[in-house]
């Protein structure tokens, strides 16, 4: 994973509102959660929620799928693993053995 991609993901997750949204989407599992449910649970204006979801989508942290009139957000778990792995892979590499 390139450092620019990790930085973008961490930037998006560094915002408290986006982190809250992302945690909720991750919690929903592989089936995802509807945007309407996120909006209701977080008591957030639709335009504000849409703005924050857009950032998470652009960073590759979530995907969206439409079923009829309902839009679902699904966590991209591999991307999450890649971001965490990028940081973990550097852990203690400079320590002398």
N, C-alpha and C positions, 0 to 999 in steps of 0.2 A: 504494500500500500504506500502510495506517495505521501510525503509529509504535507503537501498542499491539501490533499483530500482529508487527512486526519485533522488538520487545522480547521478546515471548513466545518467538519462534523462537530468538533469541540466548540467552535464559535457558536454554532446553533444551540448546542446543549448548554452553553454558558449563560443563556438567558433564562431567568427563572420561570417565565411563562412557558417557553418552549420545552424546558426540561420537565415541567409538570405535565404538559400534553404528551410528551414522549413517554414518560413513565406510565401514563394511563394507557397508551397504545401498546406498550410492551406487556403490560399486565393483562391485556385482552387476549393475548395468545395469537396463534396463527390464523384464526378466523377474522381477527380485527375487531374494530368497533366503529360504529357509524359516527359520522361527524356530528349529527344531531345529538347523539348520546354524550359525546364529549362536551358539546356546547351546554347541554343541560347540566351535566355533572359539575362542570367548572364555572357555571353561570357567567358565560362570556358572550359578548356580542359576536354575531356571525362573521362580520367583516374582520374583526380582530383575530378570531380563531383562524379564519382562512389565511390571513397574512402569516401567522406563525406556522401553520401547517405547510404552507408553501416553502418556507425556509427549511423545514425538516425534509420535505420531499427533494428539494434541490441539493441537499447535502447527502442524499441517498439513504437517509435513516428510516424513512417510511415510504411505502407505496400506497396508491389508492386504487380502489376498484369500484365500479358502479354496478349496482344491482337494481334495475328499474330506476326509481327516482332517489334511491339511497346511495350515498357515497360512503365507503368504508376506508378506514386507515388501517394499515397493517405494518407492523414493525419489520424492518429488514434485518433479521437477526444475524445474518452473516456479516453485514456491514458493522453491526455493533461488536461482534466478535473480532473483526479486523481492526477496529479502532482500539479496542482494549488490548488485543494482541500486539499491536504496534508499540504500545507503551510497555507492555510486559516483556517483550522480546529484548528490550534494552536494559532490563533490570539487572544491575550488578555486573554488567559485562566488563567494566574496568577494574573490578576488584582483583587484587592479587590472590592467587590460589595458594 
